[in-house]
Amino acid sequence: MKYSYFPGCSLETVARSYDASARLTAEKLGIELIELDDWNCCGATAYFHIDEILAHTLCARNLAMSELAGLDVVAPCSGCYKNMRATSSHLMKDPELREHINTALKEDGLEFKGLRRVLHLADIFTEEVGFANIRSRVVTALNGLRVAPYYGCQILRPALGREEVENPDFLENLVAATGAQPVDYPLKTRCCGGSLIMTRNPVALKMVKNLLKCATDQGADLIVTTCPLCQVNLECYQSQINRKYGTNFSVPALYFTQLLGVALGIPASDLLIGSEMEPALGLLKGYVSEALCNRP
Amino acid sequence: MPEKYTFQKEVANLMGPLDGNPIDVCIQCGTCSASCPAVEYMDYSPRQIIAMIRADLKDKVLNSDTIWCCASCYNCLVRCPKDIKITQMMYALKRYCIWKNSYREGAIGPDFSRRFVKIVVKTGKSYEPGLAPAFMFKYGMRGILDNVTMGMSLFGKKRISMLPKTVKRVENFRRVLNRIIPVGVKE
């Protein structure tokens, strides 16, 4: 299994633990992730606020490069994934715009043809590798750890069909494959506020507070996410939320690849566990040997 | 006499004809508003915004807080029984506001998005510290302190880089964008 890997800007900085754990767990499961050469920003949400055609052009350049590599493209960030999917399907519906953008892409020797699929990193683990396969490779079952899977938005919406959008279960299955107990809570697909954390801080803080309360009320020890912005919103603002709402949250949020990595026997330090604001290492100490727990 | 170019028609044009139905088919059921995680902070709910567009209340819509409270979670869009792409409508309204430089005073969103685009056009990649001036002084002293503390903690965890990153073929990249909108790049 070989894919074109589009890390996205966050994975070079704020979510570098996602990048490290994605590469290591993929390798462990026999997936080859080949980083897209010279990829550019997907445009996030902000570019679509200014100009739609330029935003599509940004994604088209990345898609064209993955076509050149002859591989389906995989994005670990839900925002990048949503944007690339949107551009891919939009340009297939609008041949004139596709031609216009392709004329521009010629400046970089590229052409978008729409030949390759856009996948989320989670798709690779859930659909291509499969839960049974993952379970069979677990060396440290995380029995007893209560993990709340947090889907967020753009991994699901608007791409998936109606049923899967309202009540997905692939992250629960992934958590269960590690031996941990998935925590069921009603807000698992509710928005974390996204970039409102910067542009409308009070709105986003309350949205995050509701999520944290819902997950911890159901007994979650840990939250796993599939998106850098979700991870940052869920774990970096807990002290601000505690001050504002008189709460007492201290629940770590890891990327699903970090949890998976621990279960597969990858050293916690290699997965950059310890780079989060709400430390997860204490929780995991009971499950992994000391040798695997060295702080980075 | 030419037909009046209503705000509803403007919005229809902004949204493009390829996806979903025009807002004309809205039945005002309110599923969008009930599904919105930010609705309690909006001055008008998404359903009301659609009704206001149809009533040609252009200024009220453009100056509403609603547009800038939308986090683009797409909950409204996937649930709309008439297949109206409400999230895309919010994007379209944001673009319209920024294009006309007409929006609610104090909105951070437009400045944030403009800064984001300037950075990406120049380097090909996003750079969080470059966005901070858009919001960091907007939430009072406490907000400044919180942002500085956050920045330092993230820096301590090596989660913020000092310098912006740039795509390798940056000249090509800029020429690509320049072919779409020919501004600001020397040939």
Interface residues (C-beta under 8 A of the other chain):
Chain A: C9 S10 E12 T13 V14 A15 R16 D37 D38 W39 N40 C41 G43 A44 T45 A46 Y47 F48 H49 I50 D51 E52 I53 L54 T57 L58 R61 H90 K93 D94 H100 I101 T103 A104 L105 E107 D108 G109 C153 Q154 R157 P158 R162 V165 R190 C191 G193 G194 S195 L196 M198 T199 R200 N201 P202 V203 A204 M207 C236 Q240 S275 E276 M277
Chain B: G16 L18 D19 P37 A38 Y41 W68 C69 A71 S72 C73 Y74 N75 L77 V78 T87 Y91 K94 R95 I98 A107 I108 G109 P110 F112 S113 R114 F116 V117 V120 G124 K125 S126 Y127 E128 L131 A134 F135 Y139 G143 D146 M150 S153 L154 K157 K158 R159 I160 S161 K165 V167 K168 R169 N172 F173 R175 V176 L177 N178 R179 I180 I181
